[in-house]
Amino acid sequence: MEKLKCALLVDDDSINNFINERLLKKLDIAEKIKIVLNGEEALKFIEEVIASAAPAPDLILLDINMPVMDGFEFLQNYKKLDFPGKKSIVIVMLTTSTNPNDTKRLNDSGASGYINKPLTEQKLRDVMVQYFGHQSA
């Protein structure tokens, strides 16, 4: 399976980041894993990538509820960016909510999809198959 060049984890919870990073490494999905703690840091990272012409993240795993800038605010600001390869970036939102209003908001957010937390090996494999055509091992 061809690895993603970069996966970006956006979550203010250090335990979630630790677990998700280990899961990405275990499945050997990405050459680089970048972790940031909120949407504002994620935007700065993407702007730095654009400025330096480094590879943009292929996959962004985006928490919804974060301080400073939450997942929905990130998406609003992300939509304003224009750079080559933007359309190929997959953004999957991570949520613990089962509220129907939140589900509708997720569906309308512009993200590629969403996953209920916790992220598991099977859920990550499903993302890789659905969005990147990788066969599940």
N, C-alpha and C positions, 0 to 999 in steps of 0.2 A: 504494500500500500504506500502510495506517495504521501509523504508528510506535508502538513501545512507548513508554510514558512513561519507563521507567527499566530499564536492564540493569545488573546487579551482577556484576562479575568478582571472584572470590575465589581468589587464587593468590599464593603467596609468591615466585614466580619473576617478576622484573621484566621479563624478556625475553618471557615468555609474555603477561604483561599488556599490554605494548607492542604485540605482534603482534595479540592478540585485540581490543584497543581499536581499532587501525587497521582491522581487518576489520569490526568493527561500524560504524565511521564510514564505511568505503567502501560498505557495503551500505545505509547510512542507515537503520538499523533502530530506533534509540532516540533519543528527545529528550535523554536524560541517560544518561551512562555513569559509574558509580561503581566505583572500584577499591579493594579492601581486600586485606590481605596474609595473613589467616587467618580461621578460623571465628569466633573471638572478636570480631574487628573487624566481621565481617559481622553477627553478632547485635546488637552495639551499634548499627550503622547501622540495622538493622530496628527496634530498640526506639526509636531517635530518630525514625524515620519514623512509627511508631505514635503516639508522644507528640505529635508536631507535626501529625498528620493530613495529612502530605505523602503523595504517591502512593508506594505500596510498589513495589518492583521487579516488573516483569512476568516477567522472566527472570533467573535466577541461574545463572551458569556457575561451578560449584564444583569446585575441585581436591580430590583425595582426600588426598594426602600434604602436610601443612603443619605447621610448628612451632606451638606454643601450643595450637591447637585444629584438628584435622584435619576433613576433610569429613564423616566419619561422626559425629564428636562434635558438629559443627554441627547435623546433622540431628536428633540425639537432643534437643538443646536447643531447636531450632526447633519440634519437635513440641509442646513445652510452651507455646508462645506461642499466644495467642488474639486475633485481630484481624479486622476486616472485610476481605474480599477475599483472605484467606490461601489459600483453596482454588483461586483462579485463578492463583496464582504457580507458574510452571514452574521446577523445579530440575533442571538437567542436570549430572551429575557428569562430570568430565574425568579420564581415567586413561591411564596408559601400561602398565598391567598386562594380561597375558594369562593370568594364573593362574586356573584354574577356581574356586578358592575365593573369589578376589576378585570374579569375575563373579557368583557366587551371592550374595555379600554386597551387591554393587551392586543386584542384582535385589530383594533383601529390604530395602533401605535406606529406602524411602519416597520416594526421588527420582523425578521423572517419567521419567527415563531416564539413559543415560550415553553418552558418546562417547569413543572412543580418540583420544588426542592424536596429532598436533597438530590443533587446530581449523582447518578449512579453509573456504573460501567455500561449497563444496557442502554440507558438514556443517552449517554455520550456516543455509543456505537450507532444508535438510531439516528442521531444528528449527523454523524459522518456518512451514513448511507443516504439519508434523505437529501442532504444539501451538497455533499461532495462526491456522491456516487461510490464511496468506498464500501467494499464488501465486508460484512461483519465476519470477524474471525472467530 
